[in-house]
């Protein structure tokens, strides 16, 4: 099925923020779509659907959502996700993959905001689940109404949950008044999933014991979120001398841990949150402290947490921006035009175009013994030495090298060969992306 085409935006004096709406086809997202479509111009809206391939009806849900978007005269796009491994916490993996896909769709369609249809009942379920797993204030804060996200390319996207103050009964009443139609996911009835068990068993029981239990749980989440804000401020103050370009200095962190375990844990959790990673369990946190206590300055330490690699190297605890293998697999060398009035050097346009025509622009893996001159009036140096001088970690040295006319021209993380750089005329700058 082809994705729907974007509607051409109308000319406005000022650029209008574009809004993406996560549309599953269920009651919550259909209500959100209807309400938002009444409040904003349709040419600023885009419905985004994620096809998980986990249900037989998934194809019908996709068709339903596409037709619904057309009915509202807004843009539509979708992503197909397939979870090959059906063992373990399928629910959590599907959720992570869904968020990644939504952010990617926002980037593709240049959307500034992403709206999700989570409501008060969802918040209460989340709090109870976090409580059952022994979460602290951060986990018990539940889902925030707003969150700043960044795509892989660095685009800033604001995530909103505008329905958090409404319960499901209110959404159902709205849907009936507006004569809305939606689809039902049969997996929501499966008690095998913990969230469904909480929804179908625990929350109804709590509501009988304490009227207004759902609203009270949501209120507690707000109070704990305020407490977490204060903890984050404290961690930020403690981390001023510990953090460097997103990395943590290990030695002072261990010193803090020996004097004040609670503050050290708070800093470590704050650092993970800074990198948009989930909070570790208490058991995992304790194991990390044991590993760090035995870390020497020359010892390499590596953990995998929330799909990201955490490494200790040269006295710093740092998180890979992304998995190196994925970066190598998906990346490519591009050539960015240098503005004519810029003082930035670049490769001559004509020379680059001739090489492109002759098919002599190539990416090659390191073979050993390569040398590069990245500074004027200095001799060329071996890549190994340049990597060490630049502090590029070993796991970030697998990017293919750029060759033009059989000559090494550029190395990601190091620079561009001085031999062909010019400061005038039409020119380009090579970048790995």
PyMOL commands that set and color helices and strands:
alter all, ss='L'
color gray80, all
select helices_A, chain A and resi 27-39+42-44+58-71+90-108+120-132+137-140+168-177+186-189+194-209+213-239+250-259+261-274+282-293+324-330+349-357+383-390+394-396+418-420
alter helices_A, ss='H'
color red, helices_A
select strands_A, chain A and resi 19-22+45-51+75-80+113-115+146-150+156-160+243-244+247-249+301-305+308-313+316-319+333-337+346-348+361-364+371-372+381-382+401-404+407-411+415-416+421-422+427-432
alter strands_A, ss='S'
color yellow, strands_A
deselect
rebuild
show_as cartoon
